[in-house]
Amino acid sequence: MVRGKMVIEPDAGFKKNDKWADGRQKVKKKWIPPEEGQTTGLAPHVALFPISLGRPVPPPPLPVANPKMAPPPPPASSHLRLLLLTHLRRHRLFSTATTPSPSASTPPPAAAPTTESVLYSLRSLSKDPSLALAFFRRSAKSGHPLGSAAYNLMLRTLASRPPSAAQHFWPFLSDMEAAGHSVDQGTYLAALASFKKASLNADYASLTERLAKARADAQAAGNPVSAAAAAVRGLEEDGSHQDLDKMLVELPPLTETAVTKVLREVRDHPVKALAFFRWAGRQNGYKHESVAYNAMARVLGREESVREFWELIQEMKADGMHLDIDTYVKLSRQFQKRHMMTEAVELYELMMDSPYKPSQADGPLLLRRIALGPSPDLELAYRVVRKYEAVYEFKSKDVFDGIHRALTSNGRFDEAAEVMYDMRGAGHQPDNITYSQLVFGLCKANKCDEARKVFDEMEAEGCVPDLKTWTMLIQGHCAAGEVDKALHYLTEMIEKNLDADADLLDVMVKGLCNQDKVDAAHTLFVEMVDKGELSPWQNTYKHIISELLRVKKLEEALGLLKSMKARKFPPFADPFPPKIAEYGTLEDARDFLEALKGSVNTYPAYTVYLLMFKSFFAEGRYSEAQDLLYKCPFHIRKHHEITKLFESIKAKTTS
């Protein structure tokens, strides 16, 4: 087989001593193609060098032949060449197909883009909104299929870069609406969260207004989609298609976009949604395509309709359709959120066998979700690992950590040790993540002393325990009820110049409270927050306040309420009125209401006062409630809800 070749020759465009940054001489490379009728040995569709969309990657410069140097010796054996060819085939630089015959003058035409392939490309470009938008524009110009899912994915991608909202987000939203596509709920919420995080208040307000208008329009009378959705929701669970024929008689001619919108409206009724889907598929002049099937799959992905979901998947496969990558991402999250891990793994296997494979990070993330369960299913974990290795032909560090986490969480420490041995053999060194999992598993198995010995093993390996590893050790001791040892290790950690964070503070506070050491938890919290200037979590505030109120430490709880408000957290006010009414004084009630006042004498909402009065009445403290009312602001005393409450109590006491 004769191949083309690459030759190196001087380039008149370069000066004699021009060199690259790494010191290599600048030269011109010239590709000499094979003679007519000869083959290159490369697959016709495979480029010599990788190309990144929009950013061509130049081939690495070849070294210049030095006349003073002896030519390199030929390889001693074919072993190196065999390894190299194996590597190249693995990474698909060379085709494994049979060499095309000389008569094959042109490669076969590329397959036409599909909805799934467009979404897959958009998802792969979502980290770079400018590239994604350029691809979207080119696809639209070329007439490629761009449905509602593609528009929503593109809009979410643009919203991920809030500073460019004026330049790209709003114009694209206008184009999307002009094309007849609506923004779905998930896209609205993702964009709003992005704008809020970036403090784009004007954009946030504008998008909120659009969302409210969209909801109002969807519920307006005369909207055919809303009317169809209402008819489907009113359908009996075992309703026949004749019922839908009667109910949807005024529905305009069906389109895939209209079917998708109806399915989105009735997503909380999967069985009824499926009845509508089947009915629509029987209508003359209409046929379900990939977009409608994917919309139906999203609706069926839940416990009560999981059998129908897999039947639909088989139906799609029989018709040559695939789940698109956006549907996969949403279904996978939905399954994991609902703890349907078997379905999540089966969905992962399905997509890994399809042309639209998930990202490499999905396998390790799924392993993590499996391992975090109360009793991890090792067979599910092994299925993920087997599928990952079958597709990518290697195990990443994250995959090793995932299976290691599942084993240690199940107390299978001997097998976990074998995984660490294999990890080293694959060129991955165990790090703090790996050892933290081992520490957590040992503590979970009530082997806290062995967990502490892991620290010595880490240091012997040259891996210094970090904050996360210490947190796992302390959390394990708290879970085992050994809070004194946990405090000892917290002190040891601080002595090693490691600062605690909000996560560790939360672990310690809850561990102490679980052992009924609320005073110690409060002291630790105040020391670390007020004196150590640590920023705690809102939930840690709520937990310690609730515990202080439980043990009648009202003054300390009020102090934390003021601290919470000073740190711009929404004050945790709800548990105070019942406890103040139970064992507090009238002055305590006034202090509580005063603590909730704003910096410009803005008073708490009337509902706070209402709850306080109801709590006092529930404890039979009528006269004190009346005294408190007299000391309230005028607008509170005259509020109709509070007036109504006092009049009802007065009527009860006089009857």
C-alpha positions, 0 to 999 in steps of 0.5 A: 500500500502506497501512502502520501508523505510529508516533506519539510522545506525552507519557507521564503516567508520565514527569516533564516533564524525565525524560531517558535517559542520552544526554540524549534526552527520555523519551516514549511511542511508540504503534503505530497498526496499519493499518486492517482489510484493509490490509497492513503490507508486513512479512512476517507472521513477521518482528518489527520489532525483533530479539529475543534469547532470554530478553532482549527488546531494546527498540527505540531511543527515537525523537527528540522533535520540537522545535517550534523546529526546522525539519522535515527536508527530503525526500530529494533522490533515491530513491538513499538509500531504495534503499540503505536497502531493500537493506540491510534486505532483506540483514539480513532485516528485510523479507520478499522474498516476495510481499506476502500477500493481504488474505484471508490473515488468519493466518500459516502455522503454525510448523514443529514442532521437530526433533532438529536444530533443538533441537540447533542452538538449544542450540549457539547458547546454549552460551556462556550455560549458564543460558539454554541450561538454560532453553531445554532445560527449556522444550523438555522441558516442551513435548514437543520431541525431546530425545535423547542428543545433546541431553542430552550437549550440555547436560551439556557446556555446564553443565560449562563453568561449573564453579563452578555444578556443585553447583547445575546439573551434578549435578542435570541428570546425575541427570535425564539418567540417569533419562531413560535416556540415558548420558554419552558418552566425549567429555562425560565427558572435557570435564567432567573437564578443566573440573573439573580446571582449576577445581581442583574435586577432589571433583567430579573424583573423583566424576565419575571414579568414575562414569566407571569404573562406567559402563565396568564396567556397559557391559562387564558380562555380560547387558548387551544393548547390550554383547552386541550390540556384541560380536556386531557386532565378531565379524562378518566384514567381508563378513558378511550380515544372516543372520549378524546374525539368528543372533547378535542373536536375543536382542536386545530390541525395537529403539529408536533409543536402543539402536541409537545406543548399539550404534553408539557401542560399535562406532565403531572398526569402521565397516564392521561398524557399517554392517552392523548399521545396515542390519540394524536398518533392516530389522527389523519395527516399527523405522525409522531416524530422524535420531538414528540416522542422525547416529550412523552418520555420526559412525562413518563419518567416516574415511578407510576409510569415506569413500565410505560416509559420503557415500552415507549423507549422500545417503540422509539428504537424500533422506529430508529429514533433516539432519546436526545441528550437534553431529554437524557439529562432531565430524565437522569436528574429526575430518576436520581431525585426520586431515588430510582437508581435502577432506572437511572443506571439502565438509562445510562446504559441505553445512552452509552450504547447510542450515538449520543453518549453522555459526557465522561463525567456522568459515569462518576457522578452516577457512581457517587449518587449510588454510593451516597444511598443508605445501602449502596447497590454494588451491582448497580455500581459495577454495571456503571463501571463496566459500561464506562470501561467498555465505551472509553476503554479505561477507568478514570480516577473518578471511576476508581473513586466511585467504586471505592466509595460504594465499597467502603460505604458498604463496609467491604474494606478488603475489596476497597483495598484491592481497588486502591491497588488497581488504581495505583496500577493504572497510574492514579495515586490515592488522594484526599478524596480516596482516603476521605471515603475510607475514613467515612466508611470505617466510621460508619462501620463503627471502626473510628480508631482504625479511621484515625490510623488512616491518617498515619497511612496517608502521611506515609504515602506523602498525602497530607490530610486536608479539611475534608478528610478531617471533617469526615473523621469528626463527622464519623465520631459524631455519628458514633456518639463520640463527641468528646473525641470529635472535639479533640480532633477538631482541636488537633486539626486547628493546631495543624493550621487548618481553619474550620468551615461552615460544613465542619461547624454544622457537623459539630453543632448537630453532633453536640445537640444530638448528645443533648449538649446544647450549651456546648454547641452554643458556646462552640458556635459563638466562638467560631462565628463571632470570634473566629469570623466564620460564616455559618450556614443558614440551616446551622442557625436554624438548628441551634436556635430550635435546640436552644428554644427546646431547652428553654434558653430563650435569651441565647436563642434571641441573641442568635436571631439578632446575629442571623439578621446582622448577617443578612439571613432571613430571620428564623422567627416562626418557632419563637412565639409558641415558646415565648407564650409557653414559658416566656414573659411579656418583655420577652415578647417585646424583645423578640418583636424589637429584634425583628425591626429593620434599621429604619423602624420597619416593623415585622409583618402583621402575620408575626404579631398574629402568630404571637397573639394566637400563641398567647391565647392558646396558653390562656394568657388573654390579659397579657395578649391584651397588654401586648396589643396596647404596646404595638404600633397603631397599624397593627392594632387596627389591622382587620385580621388582628381586630377580628381575632380579638373580637372572636376571643372576646365573644368566646370569653363572654359567652 
